[in-house]
Amino acid sequence: MSSQVKTRKLVVLISGGGSNLQALIDAQNTPALPDAQITLVFSNRKAAYGLTRASQASPPIKTGYLALQPFLKANPGKTRDDYDAEVARIVLLEDPDLIILAGWMHVFSDHFLDLVGAQPADRDIPARKSIPVINLHPALPGAFDGTNAIERAYAAFQAGEIKHSGVMVHRVVKEVDRGEPLIVREVEMHQGEAQEAFAERLHKLEWEIIVEASRKVLDETT
């Protein structure tokens, strides 16, 4: 008598259009990402189109939203750390097997990682192991950490400082974009190519590696 395969639960955090999210939606419960289901798509921007992608998925995926400034305004005396802790609480209520930052444009403080990496005191949160958190970044390890990586790489190429850039998915640690790389792909840069065309080539690779890295981490933790 065979045992039933456990579905692995994913929570995806976004801030924008959600094209990387769409790659994950399309891959869930397929050979590319087997026995995996996105249970929550969470955004720090109310107008993020990724929330629409989630609600229009088949079946629809639950969504959540909380922005930093409205949170601080509604909670006088609270801080950015409190916001990060609240996001962690919302995410942990899903009891996920993996947390994926796919275009999440907010740098978490230690509070978020501390909470997902250790058993919180909140009795509403199920007992669990430390939850892996991964992030998609459009640059090579150690190059162009932080925001506007594509624009900065393109400018560096135009200045003759680099000949190629790339994309990676890495584990999230307290130092921005400095966690262990899981999947890395180099992208050659071409003279005369518009920044938009370069960005489009990068994004196509992002859609592939976010799925590959998610499966890699899930397979390691199974």
Secondary structure by P-SEA (a helix, b strand, c coil): cccbbbbbbbbbbbccccaaaaaaaaaccccccccccccbbbbcccccaaaaaaaacccbbbbbbbbcaaaaaacccccaaaaaaaaaaaaacccccbbbbccccccccaaaaaaaaccccccccccccbbbbbbbbccccccccccaaaaaaaaaaaacccccccccccccccccccccccbbbbbbbbccccaaaaaaaaaaaaaaaaaaaaaaaaaaac
